[in-house]
Amino acid sequence: MSLKSVYIEWEDSCSSRGWKSEDKDGPVLIKTLGWLAHDMPHCVVVTTSKSSAGNIMDPLTIPKSCIKKLRKVRL
């Protein structure tokens, strides 16, 4: 199976330790470049690598409700 390369901008939750100003907290914008391993109804799975045996490395599941931009990338 051939994987498509993708660029994704998505909002992620964030947390911090200790005392913080209330107006400094909030979601952060993440930019991810990788291979689209799975496109499911409510999420996508992006991977960094795929072996010849079909195994994927470091899969990242991103809920579609968090995705701000998703573009296929031509290599």
C-alpha positions, 0 to 999 in steps of 0.5 A, a space after each residue: 500500500 502506497 501512503 500519501 504525504 500530507 501537511 496538517 495544521 491542527 489544534 492540540 490541548 496543552 497543559 503546564 505545571 505551576 502557577 500560570 496567568 489565565 490568559 496565557 493558556 489555551 490550545 496550541 497550533 501544531 504543524 505536522 508533516 508525514 504519511 497518511 496511514 489511515 483516514 477514518 470518519 472521526 480521525 486521521 492517523 499520520 506516521 513517520 515511516 512505513 516498513 516493507 513489511 507494512 508496519 508503521 512507526 510512531 503513529 499519531 491519531 488526530 481528531 478531525 474536529 481539531 484539524 484546521 488545514 489538511 493538504 496532500 503534499 507532492 514529493 
